[in-house]
Amino acid sequence: MTNVVLPAELNRGLFPHFYVVDETSRYQIEAFMASGQVQVVRVIPVPLKGHQILECTFTN
C-alpha cells in the first residue's frame, strides 16, 4: 500500500483538507476529532458495511 499517512505525519501544513476511510472496527481519526484538532466536513457513505469516507479539515 502506498500513500498512507501515519498519525505523526498528519498536520495542517501538509494536509489542510483530507479524506479518511473510516472503519467501525478501527479507530484511526477519532483521537484527533475528540481533541478538537479535526472536524468532519461531510460523511460520504460507501456500499461496504461498516465503512464510510470522512471529509475532514483541521480546526482553526
C-alpha positions in Angstrom: 0.0 0.0 0.0 1.3 3.5 -0.8 0.3 7.0 0.2 -0.7 6.1 3.7 -0.2 8.9 6.1 0.8 8.0 9.7 -0.7 9.9 12.6 2.6 11.6 13.3 2.7 13.0 9.8 -0.9 14.3 9.7 -0.7 18.1 10.1 -2.4 21.2 8.9 0.6 22.4 6.9 0.7 19.3 4.7 -2.9 18.2 4.7 -5.3 21.1 5.3 -8.2 19.2 3.7 -8.2 15.4 3.6 -10.3 12.3 3.4 -10.3 9.3 5.8 -11.7 5.8 5.1 -13.4 5.3 8.5 -14.0 1.7 9.6 -16.2 0.8 12.5 -13.7 -1.8 13.7 -10.6 0.5 13.6 -10.1 3.8 15.5 -7.9 5.9 13.3 -9.1 9.6 13.4 -11.2 9.6 16.5 -8.5 10.9 18.8 -8.0 13.9 16.5 -11.7 14.5 16.5 -12.1 14.1 20.3 -9.3 16.5 20.9 -10.9 19.1 18.7 -8.0 19.2 16.2 -10.0 17.8 13.3 -13.6 18.4 12.2 -15.7 16.3 9.8 -17.0 18.4 7.0 -19.0 15.6 5.4 -19.7 11.9 5.7 -19.7 10.1 2.4 -21.5 6.7 2.5 -20.0 3.8 0.7 -21.6 0.4 -0.2 -19.3 -1.5 2.1 -20.8 -2.4 5.5 -19.0 -0.7 8.4 -17.2 1.8 6.3 -17.6 5.4 5.3 -15.5 8.2 4.0 -14.9 11.3 6.2 -14.1 14.6 4.5 -12.1 16.4 7.1 -10.2 19.6 7.9 -8.1 20.8 10.8 -9.8 23.3 13.1 -8.5 26.8 13.4 
